[in-house]
């Protein structure tokens, strides 16, 4: 199944709620840790912090190497898990969500 333009780098987002900081961790260490972890394996296009229902949430937009659709999704899921694992060293997190940009919409990656 191919959804993007031929040769285009697929775009994904890793979204993670932050429930609290680990002792000794500064608030800005959450995003820097996430960007560093993700940037070591994929190109980070953007990152942002939002407050959703009173809970901080970080979102990182990134690309993976173009390939087979399922392979791209696997790479994105693995990247999201790497972000969560890294962020867990400085903060308490909620469930990870990974989404893929398809035709202008963010679709959950199964």
HUWO-V642813 format. One record per pair of residues at least 24 apart in sequence whose ideal C-beta (glycine too) atoms are under 7 Angstrom apart, sorted by sequence separation. I is the first residue (numbers start at 1). J is the second residue. If there is no record, write none. Layout:
BEGIN
I & J
I & J
END
This chain:
BEGIN
14 & 38
34 & 58
38 & 62
76 & 100
35 & 60
34 & 60
31 & 58
73 & 100
30 & 58
77 & 109
76 & 109
11 & 45
73 & 109
42 & 79
17 & 55
18 & 56
41 & 79
18 & 57
17 & 57
18 & 58
16 & 57
38 & 79
41 & 82
15 & 57
16 & 58
15 & 59
38 & 82
37 & 82
38 & 83
13 & 59
14 & 60
37 & 83
13 & 60
13 & 61
34 & 83
37 & 86
11 & 61
12 & 62
11 & 63
12 & 64
34 & 86
10 & 63
33 & 86
34 & 87
9 & 63
10 & 64
33 & 87
10 & 66
33 & 89
9 & 66
30 & 87
33 & 90
8 & 66
7 & 66
30 & 90
29 & 90
30 & 91
10 & 72
12 & 76
14 & 79
25 & 90
3 & 69
14 & 80
25 & 91
2 & 69
16 & 83
1 & 69
16 & 84
22 & 90
14 & 83
21 & 90
22 & 91
21 & 91
16 & 87
20 & 91
20 & 92
18 & 91
19 & 92
19 & 93
18 & 93
19 & 94
17 & 93
16 & 93
17 & 94
16 & 94
16 & 96
14 & 96
15 & 97
14 & 98
15 & 99
12 & 98
13 & 99
12 & 99
12 & 100
10 & 100
11 & 101
13 & 106
12 & 109
3 & 102
END
